[in-house]
Amino acid sequence: MPFACPECADPGSLAIAASIELPSDSRSDEIAVQIVGCARCGFRAAAVYEESRRGSLDAEAVDHAGYRMAGERLDDLSALIGACSEPGNSGCRCEAHRRLGQVDDSGRWCGLPETTGSFAMRYSPDDDPSVVAGTGTGD
């Protein structure tokens, strides 16, 4: 699913290039660390998708944010994700899953190290599931 690039503002050129699913933590049922890149301007960054389905039966909370990182750190993260033979398996015990899936004493995921800023992962207007067909507005 394409996203809007925060660098060049192209509405559908930012895409997920790599992803690794991490174990759930004390807050989120799903955690995925991603590498995203823009086909138009070459912008690259990390992203984190977190989803929680805790609470009432129809409760769901999603947070999808992008994170700027120094080029070398982003390359290291990309190589770490690429080294896992089962990136879609949150129960994998490889080095990438162990390093990226660390939690603190309260059981909360520690997040990405060495980020230099964040941005919203916004869907391309044509692919935004919150947009009501034919109205051009979201709910």
KAHU-V122453 format. One record per residue. N is the residue number from 1. RES is the residue in three letters. PHI is phi as a letter, one per 20 degrees, with the letter a starting at -180 (none if undefined). D_LAST is the distance of its C-alpha to the last C-alpha in whole Angstrom. Layout:
BEGIN
<<N,RES,PHI,D_LAST> <N,RES,PHI,D_LAST>>
END
This chain:
BEGIN
<<1,MET,none,20> <2,PRO,f,20> <3,PHE,c,19> <4,ALA,f,19> <5,CYS,f,22> <6,PRO,f,23> <7,GLU,e,26> <8,CYS,d,26> <9,ALA,m,23> <10,ASP,f,23> <11,PRO,f,19> <12,GLY,b,21> <13,SER,d,24> <14,LEU,e,23> <15,ALA,c,24> <16,ILE,f,25> <17,ALA,e,29> <18,ALA,b,30> <19,SER,b,29> <20,ILE,c,30> <21,GLU,e,29> <22,LEU,d,30> <23,PRO,f,31> <24,SER,f,29> <25,ASP,c,29> <26,SER,f,29> <27,ARG,d,26> <28,SER,d,24> <29,ASP,e,25> <30,GLU,c,24> <31,ILE,c,25> <32,ALA,c,26> <33,VAL,e,27> <34,GLN,c,27> <35,ILE,d,29> <36,VAL,c,26> <37,GLY,b,28> <38,CYS,e,27> <39,ALA,f,29> <40,ARG,e,29> <41,CYS,d,31> <42,GLY,n,32> <43,PHE,g,30> <44,ARG,c,30> <45,ALA,a,28> <46,ALA,e,28> <47,ALA,b,24> <48,VAL,c,24> <49,TYR,d,21> <50,GLU,c,21> <51,GLU,c,19> <52,SER,c,20> <53,ARG,d,20> <54,ARG,e,22> <55,GLY,o,22> <56,SER,f,21> <57,LEU,g,21> <58,ASP,d,17> <59,ALA,e,16> <60,GLU,b,16> <61,ALA,c,15> <62,VAL,c,15> <63,ASP,c,17> <64,HIS,c,18> <65,ALA,c,20> <66,GLY,d,23> <67,TYR,c,26> <68,ARG,f,29> <69,MET,b,32> <70,ALA,g,36> <71,GLY,g,37> <72,GLU,f,40> <73,ARG,f,37> <74,LEU,f,35> <75,ASP,f,37> <76,ASP,f,39> <77,LEU,f,35> <78,SER,f,35> <79,ALA,f,39> <80,LEU,f,38> <81,ILE,f,35> <82,GLY,f,37> <83,ALA,f,40> <84,CYS,e,38> <85,SER,e,39> <86,GLU,c,36> <87,PRO,f,33> <88,GLY,e,31> <89,ASN,d,33> <90,SER,f,32> <91,GLY,e,35> <92,CYS,f,38> <93,ARG,d,40> <94,CYS,f,41> <95,GLU,f,41> <96,ALA,f,38> <97,HIS,f,36> <98,ARG,f,39> <99,ARG,f,38> <100,LEU,f,34> <101,GLY,e,34> <102,GLN,f,36> <103,VAL,c,34> <104,ASP,e,36> <105,ASP,f,38> <106,SER,e,35> <107,GLY,n,34> <108,ARG,e,31> <109,TRP,g,30> <110,CYS,f,32> <111,GLY,n,30> <112,LEU,e,31> <113,PRO,e,34> <114,GLU,l,35> <115,THR,e,31> <116,THR,d,32> <117,GLY,q,28> <118,SER,c,24> <119,PHE,b,21> <120,ALA,f,18> <121,MET,e,18> <122,ARG,e,15> <123,TYR,f,14> <124,SER,f,16> <125,PRO,g,14> <126,ASP,f,15> <127,ASP,d,14> <128,ASP,f,11> <129,PRO,f,10> <130,SER,e,6> <131,VAL,f,7> <132,VAL,f,7> <133,ALA,g,11> <134,GLY,n,13> <135,THR,d,11> <136,GLY,m,10> <137,THR,c,7> <138,GLY,d,4> <139,ASP,d,0>>
END
